[in-house]
Amino acid sequence: MKKLMILTAALAFFSSYAQNQKENKAVKQNTTSKNETKMSKKILIIVSNANAIGPNNRRTGTFLPEVAHPYAEFEKANYQIDFASLTGDTPYLDALSLANDPANLAFLTGKGWETMQKAVKLSTVDVTNYDAVFVPGGLAPMVDMPENELLKKVIKETYERNAVVGAVCHGPVSLLNVKLSNGTYLVKGKNITSFTDEEERGYAIADVPFLLETALTKQGAKFHAAANWSAHSIADGNLVTGQNPASAKGVAEKMIVILESKK
């Protein structure tokens, strides 16, 4: 009888111990999962809603590789990627002829383009929830981004809270006319690049309302140009810019380096 009581007590002890270990493991896994979720970076891609530019109504939109290549890099980094547009209407894509590129094709057939089509109106987004904003180019941003007050406010506040601001090709038009709290232009004294005046003269000089390199330089930017159409991106603090479509991947890579350094 005594042995039976001892055996029963031992079984109860080990059963309780096993249950506690199971519960502790579950709590640990849940905590780890929450921490991983908490650590996941959030990227807001802000796109234009324009689909035509210039006196001849040249068809345009967001240039496919300038959104698809960064999207691929952010996706590989396991970041949350959301889209916003200025009006909330479905944005347009340009350069669909480049769909045979693997990253472009993956964007078009995967979640990228599907998500971009559902881009929410920028005014409805709490941008403070994001670790970075990114503005891809194409000629479209030259239409609706030079003077958009909300966009300028978003860029200013994102930059001043030390989140990352990235833009490529014509996307850096989003930086134009952004004034910081001290009254100076955001680009003043910053090392940046964008689609160059020389590149524009061979591409869309008859369609654009102004030359972006010239406009950024007038506001005090330290502009850096590489060879036409070559991959060229620059990081200056938490500001990252790229020159042209070939530079889009490099912009995303530099943004990721900055974001990972903030962990």
Residue frames relative to the residue before (quaternion, step in Angstrom):
aa qw qx qy qz dx dy dz
M 1.0000 0.0000 0.0000 0.0000 0.00 0.00 0.00
K 0.6530 0.5192 -0.3029 0.4607 3.53 0.99 -0.94
K 0.6516 0.5158 -0.3118 0.4606 3.58 1.02 -0.88
L 0.6317 0.5420 -0.3240 0.4496 3.56 1.06 -0.79
M 0.6482 0.5155 -0.3105 0.4666 3.55 1.07 -0.85
I 0.6461 0.5175 -0.3156 0.4639 3.58 1.00 -0.84
L 0.6551 0.5182 -0.3025 0.4592 3.56 0.99 -0.91
T 0.6465 0.5238 -0.3110 0.4593 3.55 1.00 -0.89
A 0.6562 0.5132 -0.2998 0.4650 3.58 1.00 -0.90
A 0.6482 0.5233 -0.3137 0.4556 3.55 1.01 -0.86
L 0.6510 0.5150 -0.3079 0.4650 3.56 0.97 -0.90
A 0.6422 0.5228 -0.3146 0.4640 3.57 1.00 -0.83
F 0.6428 0.5324 -0.3171 0.4504 3.57 1.01 -0.88
F 0.7155 0.4521 -0.2646 0.4622 3.57 0.80 -1.04
S 0.6065 0.5438 -0.3505 0.4621 3.56 1.13 -0.63
S 0.6610 0.4980 -0.2921 0.4794 3.56 1.00 -0.90
Y 0.6358 0.5373 -0.3149 0.4560 3.56 1.03 -0.88
A 0.6664 0.5073 -0.2973 0.4585 3.56 0.93 -0.97
Q 0.6460 0.5237 -0.3138 0.4582 3.57 1.01 -0.84
N 0.6455 0.5220 -0.3092 0.4639 3.57 1.00 -0.88
Q 0.6478 0.5195 -0.3141 0.4603 3.57 0.99 -0.90
K 0.6408 0.5305 -0.3120 0.4588 3.56 1.05 -0.85
E 0.6701 0.4964 -0.2896 0.4698 3.55 0.97 -0.94
N 0.6434 0.5247 -0.3194 0.4569 3.59 1.01 -0.85
K 0.6426 0.5231 -0.3154 0.4625 3.55 1.04 -0.85
A 0.6467 0.5241 -0.3109 0.4587 3.56 1.00 -0.89
V 0.6457 0.5148 -0.3092 0.4715 3.57 1.00 -0.88
K 0.6556 0.5186 -0.3044 0.4567 3.56 0.97 -0.91
Q 0.6638 0.4978 -0.3043 0.4679 3.57 0.96 -0.92
N 0.6458 0.5252 -0.3122 0.4579 3.57 1.01 -0.83
T 0.6477 0.5162 -0.3017 0.4723 3.56 1.04 -0.88
T 0.6448 0.5199 -0.3136 0.4644 3.56 0.99 -0.89
S 0.6478 0.5227 -0.3129 0.4574 3.53 0.98 -0.91
K 0.6574 0.5057 -0.3069 0.4669 3.59 0.96 -0.85
N 0.6526 0.5152 -0.3152 0.4575 3.57 0.98 -0.85
E 0.6459 0.5142 -0.3228 0.4629 3.56 1.01 -0.86
T 0.6415 0.5149 -0.3178 0.4715 3.56 1.03 -0.82
K 0.6520 0.5283 -0.3043 0.4507 3.53 0.97 -0.90
M 0.7084 0.4740 -0.2580 0.4549 3.56 1.02 -0.86
S 0.5201 0.6432 -0.4221 0.3709 3.60 1.20 -0.35
K 0.3690 -0.7468 0.5134 0.2063 3.57 -0.78 1.05
K 0.2662 -0.7622 0.5741 0.1361 3.54 -1.17 0.65
I 0.1256 -0.7977 0.5894 0.0204 3.54 -0.81 1.10
L 0.1389 -0.7619 0.6261 0.0911 3.58 -0.93 0.89
I 0.1589 -0.7690 0.6146 0.0750 3.56 -0.68 1.13
I 0.1533 -0.7991 0.5794 0.0473 3.56 -0.63 1.18
V 0.0654 -0.8326 0.5498 -0.0143 3.57 -0.59 1.16
S 0.5619 -0.5962 0.4741 0.3226 3.51 -1.32 0.50
N 0.3322 -0.7224 0.5637 0.2237 3.54 -1.29 0.36
A 0.4793 0.6902 -0.4304 0.3297 3.60 1.27 -0.03
N 0.1123 -0.7985 0.5867 0.0744 3.56 -1.13 0.61
A 0.7585 0.2158 -0.1710 0.5907 3.60 1.28 0.17
I 0.0504 -0.8020 0.5952 0.0005 3.55 -1.14 0.66
G 0.8232 0.3199 -0.2108 0.4189 3.53 -1.24 0.58
P 0.7262 -0.4740 0.3004 0.3971 3.56 -1.32 0.25
N 0.7228 0.4019 -0.2371 0.5097 3.58 1.20 -0.48
N 0.4247 -0.7355 0.4383 0.2942 3.56 1.30 0.31
R 0.0506 0.8143 -0.5691 0.1023 3.54 0.80 1.07
R 0.4334 -0.7043 0.4977 0.2616 3.57 -0.81 1.00
T 0.0684 0.8052 -0.5816 0.0933 3.54 -0.92 0.89
G 0.0414 0.7628 -0.6450 0.0220 3.53 -1.37 -0.21
T 0.6863 -0.3793 0.3503 0.5122 3.56 -1.20 -0.49
F 0.4298 -0.7116 0.4952 0.2523 3.57 -0.81 1.04
L 0.5591 -0.6913 0.3442 0.3017 3.55 -0.50 1.27
P 0.7405 0.4093 -0.2822 0.4522 3.68 0.56 -0.95
E 0.6243 0.5617 -0.3483 0.4166 3.58 1.16 -0.49
V 0.6924 0.3638 -0.2778 0.5578 3.57 1.27 -0.18
A 0.6705 0.5322 -0.3076 0.4153 3.59 0.97 -0.85
H 0.6810 0.4928 -0.3057 0.4471 3.60 0.88 -0.85
P 0.6599 0.4621 -0.3237 0.4962 3.64 0.89 -0.75
Y 0.6078 0.5536 -0.3592 0.4417 3.60 0.99 -0.78
A 0.6474 0.5246 -0.3161 0.4536 3.59 0.95 -0.88
E 0.6696 0.4950 -0.3007 0.4651 3.59 0.97 -0.84
F 0.6606 0.4939 -0.3068 0.4750 3.59 0.94 -0.86
E 0.6354 0.5304 -0.3229 0.4590 3.56 1.06 -0.77
K 0.6458 0.5165 -0.3138 0.4665 3.58 1.00 -0.84
A 0.6685 0.4801 -0.2883 0.4894 3.57 1.14 -0.65
N 0.4250 -0.7327 0.4301 0.3123 3.58 1.35 0.01
Y 0.3380 0.7391 -0.5049 0.2906 3.56 1.04 0.81
Q 0.4642 -0.6087 0.5495 0.3348 3.54 -1.27 0.39
I 0.0949 -0.8124 0.5752 0.0084 3.59 -0.74 1.07
D 0.0065 0.7938 -0.6066 0.0438 3.56 -0.69 1.13
F 0.2892 -0.7548 0.5666 0.1600 3.55 -1.25 0.50
A 0.0109 -0.7474 0.6639 0.0228 3.52 -1.22 0.69
S 0.1314 -0.7577 0.6302 0.1077 3.55 -1.19 0.56
L 0.6730 -0.5334 0.3269 0.3947 3.55 -1.19 0.40
T 0.7919 0.2953 -0.1546 0.5117 3.59 0.95 -0.80
G 0.4721 -0.6649 0.4508 0.3630 3.57 1.18 -0.44
D 0.5206 0.6054 -0.4259 0.4256 3.58 1.28 0.00
T 0.6457 -0.5249 0.3764 0.4073 3.56 -1.23 0.42
P 0.3473 -0.7539 0.5175 0.2079 3.62 -0.69 1.04
Y 0.4243 -0.6992 0.5263 0.2325 3.53 -1.32 0.32
L 0.2775 -0.7344 0.5934 0.1775 3.54 -1.28 0.50
D 0.1772 -0.7451 0.6340 0.1076 3.53 -1.17 0.71
A 0.7883 0.3348 -0.2512 0.4509 3.57 -1.33 0.33
L 0.1907 0.7978 -0.5443 0.1757 3.57 0.97 0.84
S 0.5236 0.6322 -0.4060 0.4017 3.59 1.25 -0.26
L 0.6595 0.4987 -0.2991 0.4763 3.58 1.28 -0.32
A 0.3232 0.7996 -0.4585 0.2142 3.58 1.26 0.32
N 0.5912 0.5861 -0.3834 0.4000 3.62 1.16 -0.33
D 0.4957 0.6170 -0.4426 0.4215 3.61 1.25 -0.16
P 0.5583 -0.6595 0.3775 0.3331 3.65 -0.78 0.98
A 0.6870 0.4656 -0.2973 0.4721 3.61 0.86 -0.89
N 0.6382 0.5222 -0.3262 0.4622 3.58 1.03 -0.75
L 0.6642 0.5041 -0.2977 0.4648 3.55 0.95 -0.90
A 0.6407 0.5230 -0.3208 0.4616 3.57 1.00 -0.84
F 0.6339 0.5273 -0.3237 0.4642 3.57 1.05 -0.76
L 0.6983 0.4919 -0.2702 0.4442 3.56 0.89 -0.98
T 0.7703 0.3628 -0.1815 0.4921 3.57 0.97 -0.84
G 0.6706 0.4772 -0.2955 0.4851 3.58 1.26 -0.24
K 0.7951 -0.3179 0.2293 0.4628 3.55 -1.16 -0.63
G 0.5123 0.6999 -0.4041 0.2904 3.58 1.18 -0.53
W 0.7487 0.3867 -0.2237 0.4898 3.57 0.53 -1.17
E 0.6006 0.5632 -0.3532 0.4442 3.58 1.07 -0.71
T 0.6870 0.4674 -0.2726 0.4851 3.57 0.96 -0.90
M 0.6409 0.5395 -0.3262 0.4379 3.58 0.97 -0.85
Q 0.6311 0.5438 -0.3345 0.4405 3.59 1.02 -0.76
K 0.7111 0.4147 -0.2367 0.5161 3.56 1.22 -0.52
A 0.2157 0.8098 -0.5177 0.1722 3.58 1.22 0.43
V 0.3439 -0.7504 0.5286 0.1981 3.57 -0.85 0.96
K 0.6144 -0.5415 0.4166 0.3946 3.55 -1.25 0.34
L 0.5472 -0.6623 0.4025 0.3162 3.57 -0.78 1.04
S 0.6481 0.5485 -0.3240 0.4173 3.58 0.98 -0.78
T 0.6701 0.4926 -0.3015 0.4663 3.60 1.21 -0.31
V 0.6148 0.5809 -0.3232 0.4243 3.57 1.30 -0.17
D 0.2882 -0.6991 0.6228 0.2007 3.55 -1.08 0.79
V 0.2269 -0.8345 0.4899 0.1102 3.54 0.07 1.33
T 0.5426 0.6225 -0.4055 0.3919 3.61 1.19 -0.34
N 0.5885 0.5758 -0.3662 0.4335 3.60 1.24 -0.24
Y 0.6816 0.5012 -0.2716 0.4588 3.58 1.27 -0.27
D 0.4438 -0.6937 0.5131 0.2420 3.52 -1.16 0.77
A 0.8021 0.0349 -0.0026 0.5961 3.58 1.20 -0.42
V 0.1618 -0.7215 0.6553 0.1542 3.50 -1.33 0.42
F 0.1008 -0.7899 0.6042 0.0276 3.53 -1.10 0.76
V 0.1278 -0.7916 0.5960 0.0426 3.57 -0.93 0.96
P 0.2182 -0.7756 0.5789 0.1249 3.60 -0.50 1.16
G 0.4695 -0.6958 0.4756 0.2631 3.54 -1.25 0.41
G 0.1661 0.6504 -0.7234 0.1613 3.41 -1.37 -0.62
L 0.6183 -0.5600 0.3853 0.3946 3.57 -1.17 0.32
A 0.5085 0.7045 -0.3980 0.2943 3.58 1.16 -0.59
P 0.6681 0.5111 -0.3380 0.4220 3.66 0.79 -0.82
M 0.5817 0.5839 -0.3766 0.4229 3.59 1.18 -0.46
V 0.6366 0.5387 -0.3179 0.4511 3.58 1.26 -0.40
D 0.8607 0.1678 -0.0394 0.4791 3.58 0.63 -1.12
M 0.6691 0.5402 -0.3068 0.4079 3.61 1.20 0.02
P 0.5254 0.6692 -0.4330 0.2977 3.68 1.04 -0.40
E 0.8296 0.2061 -0.0697 0.5142 3.60 0.94 -0.85
N 0.3989 0.7448 -0.4718 0.2521 3.61 1.22 0.02
E 0.3934 -0.7778 0.4420 0.2119 3.59 -0.36 1.26
L 0.6539 0.5075 -0.3273 0.4559 3.58 0.93 -0.81
L 0.6396 0.5242 -0.3257 0.4583 3.56 0.94 -0.86
K 0.6487 0.5136 -0.3220 0.4602 3.59 0.93 -0.86
K 0.6416 0.5212 -0.3152 0.4662 3.58 1.03 -0.80
V 0.6497 0.5196 -0.3079 0.4617 3.57 0.97 -0.88
I 0.6606 0.4992 -0.3064 0.4696 3.59 0.90 -0.92
K 0.6505 0.5277 -0.3103 0.4496 3.59 0.90 -0.95
E 0.7240 0.4483 -0.2581 0.4563 3.57 0.74 -1.07
T 0.6156 0.5342 -0.3451 0.4653 3.58 1.06 -0.69
Y 0.6712 0.4960 -0.2915 0.4675 3.56 0.90 -0.94
E 0.7187 0.4729 -0.2689 0.4330 3.59 0.82 -0.96
R 0.6788 0.4304 -0.3184 0.5025 3.62 1.12 -0.32
N 0.5246 -0.6943 0.3579 0.3385 3.54 1.36 0.39
A 0.3710 0.6467 -0.5478 0.3796 3.54 1.11 0.71
V 0.5609 -0.6359 0.4217 0.3213 3.59 -1.23 0.34
V 0.1393 -0.7614 0.6300 0.0630 3.55 -1.05 0.88
G 0.0233 0.8086 -0.5858 0.0492 3.56 -0.73 1.08
A 0.0715 0.7824 -0.6159 0.0587 3.58 -1.14 0.64
V 0.1197 -0.8093 0.5732 0.0461 3.56 -1.12 0.65
C 0.8505 0.1639 -0.1572 0.4745 3.53 -1.28 0.71
H 0.7928 -0.1269 0.1108 0.5858 3.65 -0.32 -1.15
G 0.4445 0.7164 -0.4347 0.3165 3.60 1.27 -0.11
P 0.6273 0.5525 -0.3548 0.4187 3.64 1.02 -0.62
V 0.4319 0.6497 -0.4934 0.3846 3.61 1.23 0.12
S 0.5542 0.6070 -0.3813 0.4231 3.59 1.24 -0.41
L 0.6519 0.5099 -0.3041 0.4718 3.59 1.21 -0.51
L 0.5506 0.6313 -0.3861 0.3863 3.55 1.21 -0.49
N 0.8424 0.1569 -0.1557 0.4914 3.57 -1.04 0.91
V 0.4580 0.6353 -0.4824 0.3924 3.60 1.18 0.41
K 0.0929 -0.7945 0.5991 0.0342 3.57 -0.72 1.09
L 0.4063 -0.7122 0.5256 0.2268 3.54 -0.97 0.94
S 0.7240 -0.4482 0.3003 0.4298 3.56 -1.30 0.16
N 0.6763 0.4823 -0.2974 0.4708 3.58 1.16 -0.54
G 0.6052 -0.6122 0.3322 0.3854 3.58 1.30 0.18
T 0.6039 0.5559 -0.3700 0.4353 3.60 1.23 -0.11
Y 0.5764 -0.5702 0.4503 0.3740 3.54 -1.21 0.47
L 0.5729 -0.6085 0.4255 0.3470 3.57 -0.99 0.82
V 0.7264 0.4614 -0.2596 0.4381 3.59 0.87 -0.92
K 0.4771 0.6921 -0.4452 0.3087 3.61 1.19 -0.28
G 0.8456 0.1110 -0.1231 0.5074 3.54 -0.73 1.13
K 0.5644 0.6022 -0.3898 0.4085 3.61 1.27 0.03
N 0.4116 -0.6703 0.5614 0.2572 3.52 -1.15 0.72
I 0.1768 0.7972 -0.5523 0.1677 3.57 -0.40 1.20
T 0.1410 -0.7471 0.6341 0.1413 3.50 -1.39 0.05
S 0.0098 -0.7572 0.6526 0.0249 3.56 -1.36 0.15
F 0.7007 -0.3406 0.3364 0.5290 3.55 -1.24 -0.28
T 0.3582 -0.7870 0.4678 0.1830 3.55 -0.66 1.12
D 0.6505 -0.4990 0.3970 0.4125 3.54 -1.29 0.33
E 0.6522 0.5210 -0.3183 0.4493 3.58 0.98 -0.85
E 0.6461 0.5037 -0.3210 0.4752 3.58 0.99 -0.81
E 0.6519 0.5313 -0.3164 0.4389 3.57 0.99 -0.87
R 0.6316 0.5498 -0.3395 0.4285 3.58 0.99 -0.78
G 0.7266 0.3835 -0.2392 0.5174 3.57 1.16 -0.47
Y 0.7196 0.4485 -0.2417 0.4719 3.58 1.24 0.08
A 0.8334 -0.1327 0.1409 0.5177 3.59 0.49 -1.14
I 0.1594 0.8366 -0.5120 0.1123 3.57 1.09 0.67
A 0.6795 0.4932 -0.2942 0.4566 3.61 1.07 -0.65
D 0.7134 0.4807 -0.2365 0.4517 3.58 1.25 -0.35
V 0.6869 0.5009 -0.3007 0.4323 3.59 1.00 -0.74
P 0.5050 -0.6720 0.4486 0.3036 3.61 -1.05 0.69
F 0.7848 -0.0323 0.0217 0.6186 3.61 1.23 -0.39
L 0.5177 -0.6139 0.4941 0.3332 3.55 -1.32 0.24
L 0.4387 -0.7514 0.4327 0.2360 3.56 -0.57 1.18
E 0.6279 0.5316 -0.3447 0.4521 3.60 0.91 -0.83
T 0.6644 0.5062 -0.2989 0.4615 3.57 0.88 -0.94
A 0.6708 0.5092 -0.2992 0.4486 3.59 0.90 -0.91
L 0.6677 0.4894 -0.3020 0.4727 3.59 0.93 -0.86
T 0.6453 0.5237 -0.3155 0.4581 3.57 1.01 -0.82
K 0.6297 0.5429 -0.3285 0.4481 3.59 1.04 -0.75
Q 0.7027 0.4256 -0.2633 0.5057 3.58 1.15 -0.53
G 0.6933 -0.5462 0.2470 0.4000 3.55 1.24 0.49
A 0.4136 0.7191 -0.4747 0.2941 3.59 1.22 0.15
K 0.3384 -0.6708 0.6159 0.2371 3.54 -1.22 0.64
F 0.1255 -0.8587 0.4960 0.0277 3.52 0.13 1.35
H 0.1092 -0.7875 0.6057 0.0321 3.56 -0.97 0.94
A 0.0729 -0.8059 0.5876 -0.0002 3.55 -0.65 1.15
A 0.2084 -0.7442 0.6216 0.1279 3.53 -1.08 0.81
A 0.7404 -0.3576 0.2850 0.4927 3.59 -1.26 -0.14
N 0.6423 -0.5529 0.3726 0.3780 3.55 -1.08 0.76
W 0.8754 0.0777 -0.0945 0.4676 3.54 -1.02 0.99
S 0.4989 0.6336 -0.4466 0.3875 3.60 1.21 0.31
A 0.5773 -0.5833 0.4407 0.3636 3.59 -1.20 0.51
H 0.1916 0.7811 -0.5617 0.1942 3.56 -0.62 1.15
S 0.1366 0.7843 -0.5917 0.1273 3.57 -0.60 1.15
I 0.1774 -0.7915 0.5834 0.0416 3.54 -1.17 0.73
A 0.1386 -0.7482 0.6413 0.0987 3.54 -1.11 0.78
D 0.0106 0.7584 -0.6513 0.0239 3.55 -0.94 0.96
G 0.7901 -0.1182 0.0262 0.6009 3.55 -0.06 1.29
N 0.7768 -0.2911 0.2345 0.5068 3.57 -0.75 -1.04
L 0.5649 0.5600 -0.3827 0.4699 3.56 1.30 0.46
V 0.0188 -0.8061 0.5901 -0.0405 3.59 -0.73 1.11
T 0.0138 0.8075 -0.5882 0.0421 3.57 -0.83 0.99
G 0.1606 -0.7800 0.5989 0.0850 3.55 -1.24 0.56
Q 0.5657 -0.6812 0.3765 0.2725 3.53 -1.09 0.79
N 0.8197 -0.0476 0.1327 0.5551 3.59 0.86 -0.93
P 0.7645 -0.3679 0.2194 0.4817 3.64 -1.17 0.00
A 0.6477 0.5351 -0.3254 0.4338 3.59 1.00 -0.77
S 0.6704 0.5233 -0.2757 0.4480 3.56 1.26 -0.41
A 0.4582 0.7351 -0.4256 0.2619 3.59 1.24 -0.26
K 0.6542 0.5076 -0.3159 0.4633 3.57 0.91 -0.89
G 0.6566 0.5264 -0.3076 0.4440 3.58 0.95 -0.87
V 0.6071 0.5409 -0.3513 0.4642 3.58 1.06 -0.71
A 0.6730 0.4938 -0.2970 0.4637 3.58 0.87 -0.96
E 0.6420 0.5291 -0.3250 0.4498 3.57 0.95 -0.84
K 0.6728 0.4817 -0.2983 0.4757 3.58 0.94 -0.86
M 0.6179 0.5341 -0.3436 0.4636 3.59 1.03 -0.71
I 0.6537 0.5214 -0.3052 0.4558 3.56 0.98 -0.88
V 0.6183 0.5380 -0.3423 0.4595 3.59 0.99 -0.79
I 0.6661 0.4930 -0.2983 0.4735 3.58 0.92 -0.90
L 0.6747 0.5008 -0.2990 0.4522 3.56 0.87 -0.94
E 0.6692 0.4948 -0.3067 0.4619 3.60 0.95 -0.80
S 0.6252 0.5411 -0.3396 0.4485 3.58 1.13 -0.57
K 0.6386 0.5370 -0.3163 0.4515 3.58 1.27 -0.35
K 0.4577 0.6949 -0.4558 0.3162 3.63 1.22 -0.07
